[in-house]
Amino acid sequence: MAQSPISIRSARSGDEAALRRLAALDSAEPIVGPVLLAEVDGHVRAALALEDRRVIADPFHPTSQLVVLLEVQAAQPARRRAGLAALRAAVAVRRGLTVPAGSRARA
């Protein structure tokens, strides 16, 4: 059985109607602000608000794996920043420099 293509992307202004529809299906308030969408065959099936990590999903389709993909994608920028901060701190220590408090990686 062929799997449907999944797309994870940032919501755009043209996605407002799809987000309202998805929220209505999920009996939830629409999410606003920066949002990641999970689309299957071009249909929005789940969405995650980047500010508060609230999720809405289509209850008539399997979405648990889509939500996991959204959460992993949402964590990537934070993980990347933490990795860069740790690298900068390590380089600074090797050079004998003082590491600014905001540059330290957070667990």
N, C-alpha and C positions, 0 to 999 in steps of 0.2 A: 504494500500500500504506500503510495507516494505521500510525503509530508508536505504540508502547505508552507510556503515561505513566511518567515517571521521577520519583521523589521522593528528595530528599536530606534526611536528618534525623538528629537525635541519637538514639542508641540509648537505650531505656528498659529497666527491669527485666524487662518482658515479652518482650524480644528475646533473652534469654539462650539459649533453645533454638535460635532461628534462627542465632545466632552460632556455637553449637557445631556445628550441622549444616553451616554454611558452611565452618568450619574443617576438618571431616572431609572434605568434598568436595575441599578444596584441599590435603589432606594436611598440614595445619599445626596448630600449637597455637592454641587459641582466643585471641582478643585480649580484653583486659580494660581497665578504666578508661574514661575518656571516649572514645566511639566515634561516628563518623559512619557512617551506612548509606546505601547506594544501593538503592532498591527499584524494581523494574519490575513493573507490574501487581500490586503488593502483595506481591511475593516479594523477599526480601533477596538481592541478587546480588553485592554487594561491600561491604566494610567497611574503614574506616581508623581505626587507633588514633591519637588526637590527641597522646598523649604521645611516642610513638616513631615515628609515621608508618608503622607496619607495616600492610600491606594483606593481606586475604584476599579471594578472589573465587571465584565459581562457574566451574569450568573447562569446564562444559558449555553455557555461554552466553557471548556476546560481552560482555566487561566492560572492555576497555581504555578506552573513552570514559567509562564510569562511574567508573573509577579517576581519570581526569583531573578529572572533575567533583568528586569527593571531595577531591582535592588542592587544587583552586581554592577550594572552600568552606572547607577547613581553614585556608588561608592568609588568608582575609578578616579575621578578628579581629586577627591580627598586623599586617597591612597597615594596618588602620584605626587601631590604636594608634600605629604609626609615623607615620602621617599627622597624627594629633592632636598627637603630641609635636613634630613639625616645626613645626606651626602655632603651638603654644604658644611654642616657642623663637623663632620669627620675631617674634611679638608682643612677647615680652620684650625682644628686641634693639631693636626699634623704640622701645620705651619706656625704653631705657637700663638695663634690669634685668639682673642676673646670671642666667644660665641654669643651673639645677642640672644636674649631670652626668647624672643618670638621665632627664632630660627630653629629651635629644638623640635624634633619630631615628637608628636604626641601618640601615645599608644591607643 
